[in-house]
């Protein structure tokens, strides 16, 4: 893949334009699903960094039905991109952690809406049943479907610390099951998790690069008010990545990724009112621009350390 001075990695916007020929806007929705590490099935309290909104800070109003949520956000998106088409993004909580009939009651109405070209469903690798897999296979034949799997890290010690409550083997098995059914997989990882080193973060990327995944979301750990992570940080004051450290790590990660893997996200996007640290995350576009500037300065690009 050929990259330019301004775009040195495979952005989601570019991918969508190549695939659909137009601007695609993702509409973040909230079904109010819980998670197995929240409800006591595997653990309680959820991941230690997760807010009460279950990573759905920018999702639709949970007090409204799913179509109303979609239409409310769509109106805002159309002011920015009048000719856009849409992907329904089921973001908050674990969006396959329910019966198939329940899932259908949320997913099917969105598919019927005008100019919806696909669904993106965020979930956990331990929360997709065989029956659900069959339904996802059917969905994949009818629309552009992406399953977003939370992993965060390949390191067991960190995974236990953040209360993920699933194994790396469960993750790998689910990736294989989804890909056997030709379902697109996007993986979430977090840089800056407590006590992880740069090398550990690069090891996570090297592992994922050898799997059949189609996309990745790279987040920077952010400490939000009223989370267990906030309490831990107050007590331990574990190191937080500086902006410069984060940029360096991300560039090294991009260099290790195949150039066919779409970069869906490359930094965090926390609510300013809830953010404790790092404060530099508030300026999202500054971080994005600084990553590209540094890549240009280094004359590097996604996949460079693979292709030489």
N, C-alpha and C positions, 0 to 999 in steps of 0.2 A: 504493500500500500504506500502511495506517495503522500508525504506530508509537506505542508507549506511552512513558511516562517511563522505564520500566525496560528496555525493549527498543527501541533506536533504529536497529537494523539487522536484516536478515533472517537470523536464526540458522538453523543446520542443524537444531537440535532442533525449532524451530518448523516448518520445512519438512517434516521427517519426520512430525511429528504431523499436519500437514495432509494429507499424502499417504497415510499408513498408519494413522492413527488411534490410534497407540500409541507407546511408547518404542522407538526403534531403537538397537541397540548395534552398533558396528562392531568386528569381530574382526580384529585385525592379524595377518597371516600372512607367513611367510617361505619362499619357494621356493628360496632360495639362487641366484637369477639374478645374473649379472654385468651390466655395462653396456658399450656400445661405446667409451666414453671411459675404461674400465678395462682392457679385454682387449687393447688395441693396435689394434683395428679403426679407431678414430678418434683415440685417445689412450691414455695410461696414467695410472693413479693415481686416476681418477675426478675429480669436482669437488673443489676444494681444501678445502671445508668438510666433506666427507663422511667419516664415520668408517669403520672397517673393517666395521661392521655395515650399511653402505650405507643409512643413514637408517632402519634397522629396529630401533632400540633397544628399542622396545616391542612388536615383532612376536613371533610364536611362536618356540618353540625349534626352530632349524633342524635339529637332530639327530632330530627326530620327524617322522613323516609328517604330511601336511597336515590330515587329519581329526583326528588326536590333538592337534595344535596348536590347532585350532578348539575342540575339546571342553574342553581345559584352560582356555582363556581364557573360554569360555562359562560354565563353572561359577562363576568369579569374578564375571562380569557378572550372573548370575542372583541372586546374593546381594544385589546392589545393586538390580536391577530384575527382580523375579520374573516379570513378565508381558511382558518385552521380546521383540521379534523381532530378527533379526540380518542384517547385511550382512557378507559375507566381504570383508575389505580386504587385497588383495595389495599390501603396502607396501614391503618391502625390495628394493632393486635395481630393474632395469628389467623389468617383468613381462609384456612382450610380446616380449622378446628371446630367442626360442626358437622351435623348430618348432611348428606348429599342434598336432601330436599331443602334444607335450610340454605345451603350454598346457592342452589338454583334460584331461590326466592330473591337473592340479592344480585346474582350475576346476570340472570336472563333479562330482567327489565332494562338493564343498561345496554345490552346488546341490541335491543329493539329501537334504541334512540337514533335519531338522524346523525349521520356523520361520525358514528362511533366505529373505529376500524380495529379495535382490539381491547384486550383486558390485560392488566398487569396485576398479579396477585402475590402479595407479600406473605410469607409464612415461615415455618420452621421445618427442618428436615425430618423431624420425628412426628410430624402432625399431618401427614398425608396418607390416608388409608388406601387399601387396594380399590375399594369402591370409589373413593375420591379420584384416584388415578384414572379409573375408567371414564369418569365424568370429564376430567381434564383432557383426556385424549379426544373425547367427543367435542369439547369446546375448541380444541386446537384444530379440528377439521373445519370449524365454522367461522373462526376469527383468528386474528393475530394474537396469540397467547404467549405471555411471559410469566414464568414462576420465579419470584425473587426469594432466595433462600438466605436466611440469616446464618452466618457462620461466625464472623468477627475475628476469630483467631484459630490457628491449627493447634495451639499449645494448650495441652490439657490442664496444666496448672492455672493458667489465666482463665480458661473456660470455667473451671470450678470457682475461681475467685469472683467472677462476674455473674455466677449463678445461671449459666446457660442450660444446664441439666440435659444436655444431649452429647453424644460422642462424635468424634471425627469420623468414625466408621459409619455411623448412622447418616451423616452428611454425605459421605462418598457414595453410599448405597442408594440414597435418594437421587443424587445427581445421575447415576447410572440408570435408574428406573425411569426418570423423566426423559433422558436422552434416548433410551430404547424406544420411547413413544414419540420421539422427534419433537418434544416440547422444549422450547427455549428456556435456558436457565441463566439467571443473573444472581451473583453472589455478593452479599454485603460483608465488608470487613471494616474494622475500626483500628486506626493508628493511634498510638499514645495510650493504650490500655495500661493500667497500673503495673509498673515494674517490667514492662516489656522493653527489650532493647531494639535498636535499629535492625540488627541481624535477625531477631525473632520476627519482626514485621516483614522483612524480605523473605524469610523462609515461608511465611504464609502465602506470599505471592508466588514463589517458585512452585509450591505445591499446587496452587490453583491453575497455574499456567499449563500443568500437565494433565488437567482434567478437560473434558469436553464441555466447557462453559461458553456462553455466547456474550456475556457481559459481566461487569463488575461495578459495584458502588464502593468507593473509598470514602470513609468518614473520618473526621478527626474527633476523638473523644471530647465530648463537652460535658461539663459538670453542671447539672441543673439543680435548682433549689428543690427541697423536699424529696430528695432521692437518697437511697442508701449510699450511693457513691459520694454524695455531698457530705454525709456524715463521716464516711471513711476518709475523705480528703481533709476534713476539719481535724481529725485525729492524727492522721499520718503524714499529711502534706507531701504525698508522693510527687515525683517530678512530673511536670506538665511540659509537653513539647512547646518550644518557641515556634514562631511562624517560620523562621529560617530552618529550623530542624525539620519541621513538617514538610516544607517545600523540598528539601534535600531528600527526605525519605520517599515522598511521592514520586519524584523524578526517577530515583533508583528503582522504584517499583514498576513504573511505566516502562523503563528500559528492559525489564525482565518479562514483560507480557507480550504474547503474540499480538501482531498488529490487526488480527481479525476480531479480537475481543473488544467489544464496545464499552467505552468508559461512560457509564450512566451518571456518575457523580464523582467529584474529586475533592470535595470538602464538605464540612458540616454546615447546617443552616438552622441554628437554634433560635428560639424566641429570645429576643434581647432581654425581656423582662424576667426571664427565668434563669438566665445564664450567670454562673458564678465564675467559671474559668473554662477556656482561655478567652480573654476579652478580645484578642485579635481576630477571633472568628466572626465577630460582628460585621467586619468589612469583607463579606464574601467575595465580591468582585475584585477587590484588591488582591486577595489571596489567589484567585484564578489568574489574574493578570501577571502576578509575580511568578507564578509557576511557569507560565509561557515565556516570560522574559528570561528566566533562568535557564529554561530549556534551550532557548535561542542562543544565549551566552555560551552554554556548554556544547552547542551544536549537536544536540541529541534529540531523540524521538522515541516513541513507543516501539519496543521490540529491538532496539539497537544492540542490546547485549545478547540477543539471540542470533541476529543476522550478521553481527560483526560490523 
